[in-house]
Amino acid sequence: MPPAVRARRASTVVPLPSAAAGTPRERRRVDVDVVVPLSPLDTRWAALPPVCHVFLFPAAAAHRQQVPFPDVVRGLRSSLAAVLPAFHTLAGELAYSPELGTVTIVCGEDAGVAFVEAETDLDLASLVGVEDDDGAVDLDVDALPQLVPDIRREELPAPMFAAQVTEFVGGIALGVALNHVATDGIGFLRFMEMWAASAVAAGATSSGWTWTEPLHDRRFVRFDGDQELARRLLWQAAPDLPRIVPKQQGPTPQRPLLLSRRTFTFSAHALRRLKQRLTATGPGVVVGAAPSTFATLAAHVWVSFALASGFTDAAPVFAVFLAGCRAHMSPRVPDAYAGNCVVSCVVALSGAELTGADGPALAFLTIRDAVAEVKRDPLAGSGSWITRFRAAPPGRKVVLAGSPWFPAYAVDFGFGRPVRVERASLEQDGAMAIFAGREAGSVQASVAVAAGKMPAFHRMFEVKCGSNNSRL
């Protein structure tokens, strides 16, 4: 597909200079050559492709007045500069030290964030998609990645963050690319909320704004053997540093798998029905009361994927997801900690178990037990986080990202809430991203599966969720 998005201008946003700042906190500037050592919960992401999100806003309007695109760009750039001192790790780069054999985030004298201004002839309907009768939306898998800046690198150093604002017919798109080494989902959304709050404050007549200072000191995540574990996970993730993308083996690269993407919105009513069905299972499997929203949705997608794939054999089908552990580390990690504090869970059931009559309940219990184990011992099996993920074969695993409590639709830069938020980096069969939906109590689930599976997956999703009248 030819490029649908054209770059107008590329520049760098640097942290707010001292002379331009107002409060002592804003006057702080990234020092020269600030080096942030990393914890094992960071280094494991060293070779992961960037995590990309797109926020789509209808024609920007503040107080019912049209905001010209240049003003939107100016506001986004200045507010980003204002928050970068508090999130200085995003202005740096991931660098490799051959002498130490490790990687760190380095914020040097030229620290900054790449900022791209772009345009497209696509309209809002093309980018947002149109809901079908079941509340599902097909997305353009070619156009969506063009709305985010490209910070992929084959070798270190690599950028930590970049932003792109694209003017389209009927609105604007804000695309962001994040190196997962910098922060986890909680830290990312805290940064986006701070950026948006800064933009709103800059356009308001009232006085300044305040925030809870994010904490970047990796010593908050300390435990016996942490440095040895960091080196082990780094070697597993990227054994050929500074190269972080493996060299292509064989004479010809494999043809990329054709994926189909669809976004589903689960209303509060639909979520209650899913939970009720879990608690109403037969006597052979006892779910218990009050299933969590995450485990309910994760089980539902896991089972739907197995059914759509025709997995009725005894071979394992895997589910991979992250569990937050700030509250479960010893000592407890502060809520304001902005580094990574999530651990991997890799669970499996056979295809026959998932597609059987008790499949949804078995899937739910398996996921719930894995989350409970993280609460008991967050670092159990930490040395094999990467190897266990890689041992799950492509096409027989679902990979779940996000949380039903992540308030992605609350991000407001002063021209209204986004009409759609999408994770652009869903690049494998069975990938899913979830966060709180736009309507109160709803949850959005964006799913990518092999194109040939999508019709069956949609049918399984619809049948499992409720009647044809349900908007899910």
ABEGO torsion letter per residue (X at the ends): XBBABBBABBBBBBBBBAAABABAAAABBBBBGBBBBBBAAAAAAAABBBBBBBBBBBBBBBGGBBBBAAAAAAAAAAAAAAAAAABAAAABBBBBBAAAGBBBBBBBAABEBBBBBBBBABBAAAAAEBBBAAGBBBBBAAAAAAABBBABBABOBBBABBBBBBBBBGEBBBBBBBBAAABBAAAAAAAAAAAAAAAAAAABABBBBBBBBBBABAAABBBBGAAAAAAAAAAAABAAOABABBBBBEABBBBBBBBBBBBBBBBAAAAAAAAAAAAABBAABBAEBGBBAAAAAAAAAAAAAAAAAGBABABBBBBBBBBBAAAABOBBBBAABABBBBBBBBBBBBAAAAABAAAAAAAAAAAAAAAAAAAABAABGAAAAAAAAAABBBGABBBBBEBAABBAAABBAGAEBBABBBBABBABBGBBBBBBBABBGBBBBBBBBBAAAAAAAAAAAAAAAEBAABBX
